[in-house]
Amino acid sequence: MPSSPKRTGRTTPVRSAPVAPAAVQIDLFPERPSVERLDPRANVGPRTGVEDLVRVRLRAVEAPHLVFHDRHGWYCEAHGATCPAVAVARAEDPPA
């Protein structure tokens, strides 16, 4: 006759310690992002479907992000739609 599995002695579930929220780095002297609107026809081509092309530099020491607005929506060339540069470019978009 098979025996029942052995118990470990602990009958209550283990509770982990509460997790603290992640620390956020705060800039003491925040820089304003540099936003430069580019001509999509001159940079992409005359037959492009790109409506807006924006070069965003979040900090002076970082490489610029190219943000496109076309039939797919707003997105950064390197990082996609979730890039912080997309939010900056959309905020600078003039009303249509």
C-alpha positions as CSV (number, residue, x, y, z in Angstrom):
1,M,0.0,0.0,0.0
2,P,1.5,3.4,-1.0
3,S,2.2,5.8,1.8
4,S,0.9,9.4,1.8
5,P,3.3,12.2,1.0
6,K,5.3,13.6,3.9
7,R,4.3,16.9,5.3
8,T,7.0,19.6,5.8
9,G,5.6,20.9,9.1
10,R,4.5,24.3,7.7
11,T,0.8,24.5,7.3
12,T,0.3,28.2,6.7
13,P,1.3,29.9,3.4
14,V,4.5,32.0,3.4
15,R,3.9,35.7,3.2
16,S,6.5,37.8,1.6
17,A,7.4,41.3,2.9
18,P,5.6,44.2,1.2
19,V,7.3,45.5,-1.8
20,A,8.4,49.2,-1.8
21,P,7.7,51.2,-4.9
22,A,10.7,51.7,-7.2
23,A,12.8,54.8,-6.7
24,V,12.5,57.5,-9.3
25,Q,15.5,59.7,-10.2
26,I,14.6,63.3,-10.1
27,D,16.5,65.9,-12.2
28,L,17.7,68.8,-10.1
29,F,18.0,71.0,-13.1
30,P,15.7,69.5,-15.7
31,E,16.3,70.3,-19.4
32,R,13.6,71.2,-21.8
33,P,13.5,68.8,-24.7
34,S,14.7,70.1,-28.0
35,V,12.0,69.7,-30.7
36,E,12.7,70.3,-34.4
37,R,10.0,69.9,-37.0
38,L,11.3,68.5,-40.3
39,D,9.8,68.4,-43.7
40,P,8.8,64.8,-44.4
41,R,8.9,65.3,-48.2
42,A,12.5,66.5,-48.1
43,N,13.7,63.9,-45.6
44,V,11.7,60.7,-46.4
45,G,10.8,61.3,-50.1
46,P,8.2,63.1,-52.2
47,R,5.8,60.1,-52.3
48,T,5.8,59.5,-48.5
49,G,2.7,59.0,-46.4
50,V,4.4,60.6,-43.4
51,E,2.3,63.5,-42.2
52,D,4.7,64.8,-39.5
53,L,8.4,64.2,-38.9
54,V,9.9,65.5,-35.7
55,R,13.4,65.3,-34.3
56,V,13.3,65.2,-30.5
57,R,16.4,65.5,-28.3
58,L,15.3,64.7,-24.7
59,R,18.6,65.7,-23.2
60,A,21.6,67.6,-24.8
61,V,23.9,64.6,-24.2
62,E,21.6,62.0,-25.8
63,A,21.1,61.0,-29.4
64,P,18.0,62.5,-31.1
65,H,14.9,60.5,-31.7
66,L,13.1,60.6,-35.0
67,V,9.3,60.6,-34.4
68,F,7.0,59.8,-37.3
69,H,3.3,60.4,-37.7
70,D,1.7,58.4,-40.5
71,R,-1.2,56.0,-41.1
72,H,0.2,53.8,-38.3
73,G,0.1,56.6,-35.7
74,W,2.9,58.3,-33.8
75,Y,6.1,56.3,-33.2
76,C,9.8,56.7,-32.6
77,E,12.0,55.2,-35.3
78,A,14.2,53.3,-32.8
79,H,11.9,52.6,-29.8
80,G,8.3,52.5,-31.1
81,A,5.1,54.1,-29.8
82,T,6.0,53.8,-26.1
83,C,9.1,56.1,-26.4
84,P,9.0,59.2,-24.2
85,A,10.0,61.3,-27.3
86,V,6.6,60.4,-28.9
87,A,4.7,62.2,-26.1
88,V,6.9,65.2,-26.4
89,A,6.4,65.3,-30.2
90,R,2.6,65.0,-29.9
91,A,2.5,67.8,-27.3
92,E,4.4,70.1,-29.8
93,D,2.1,69.1,-32.7
94,P,0.2,72.2,-33.9
95,P,-3.6,71.9,-34.0
96,A,-5.0,70.9,-37.4
